[in-house]
Amino acid sequence: MPYSRCELIWPAIFSLVLLLIILITSIVGIASHFKAKANYDEVACASGVVIDDVTNGNVSFTDSTNYFSGIRTVYN
């Protein structure tokens, strides 16, 4: 028995809609569970500190023996 065009297309459309629903709920669940915004803010702050330390240098706060002069000092 040949199928009509509608009978051939609706399973694909239904599968795409179901896939979109699954993706949206997964993204919302992951974002709320891992607190993606808070993690992004922490990484952004830490990367700023690392870039500043590499550029301008840093002294270890615990024992002051670990010292990195920074790229700017080495360049000058």
FENDA-V153488 format. One record per residue. RES is the residue in one letter. OMEGA is omega as a letter, one per 30 degrees, with the letter a starting at -180 (999 if undefined). NEAR is the number of other C-alpha atoms within 10 Angstrom. D_CENTER is the distance of its C-alpha to the mean C-alpha in whole Angstrom. Layout:
res: <RES:RES>
omega: <OMEGA:OMEGA>
near: <NEAR:NEAR>
d_center: <D_CENTER:D_CENTER>
This chain:
res: <M:P:Y:S:R:C:E:L:I:W:P:A:I:F:S:L:V:L:L:L:I:I:L:I:T:S:I:V:G:I:A:S:H:F:K:A:K:A:N:Y:D:E:V:A:C:A:S:G:V:V:I:D:D:V:T:N:G:N:V:S:F:T:D:S:T:N:Y:F:S:G:I:R:T:V:Y:N>
omega: <l:l:l:a:l:a:l:a:a:l:l:l:l:l:l:l:l:l:l:l:l:l:a:l:l:a:l:l:l:a:a:a:a:a:a:a:l:l:l:l:l:l:l:l:a:l:l:l:l:l:l:l:l:a:a:a:a:l:l:a:a:a:l:l:l:a:l:a:l:a:a:l:l:a:a:999>
near: <3:6:7:8:8:8:10:11:10:11:11:11:11:11:11:12:12:11:11:12:11:11:12:10:11:12:11:10:12:11:12:11:9:10:11:12:11:10:11:11:11:12:12:11:11:12:12:11:12:13:12:14:16:14:16:15:17:16:13:10:9:7:8:9:9:11:12:16:15:16:14:11:11:11:6:5>
d_center: <51:48:46:45:42:41:41:39:36:36:34:31:31:31:28:26:26:25:22:21:22:20:17:17:18:15:12:14:15:12:10:14:14:11:11:8:9:11:8:7:10:11:9:10:14:14:13:16:18:18:19:21:23:23:24:27:27:27:30:29:30:31:34:34:35:31:31:29:31:28:28:30:33:33:33:36>
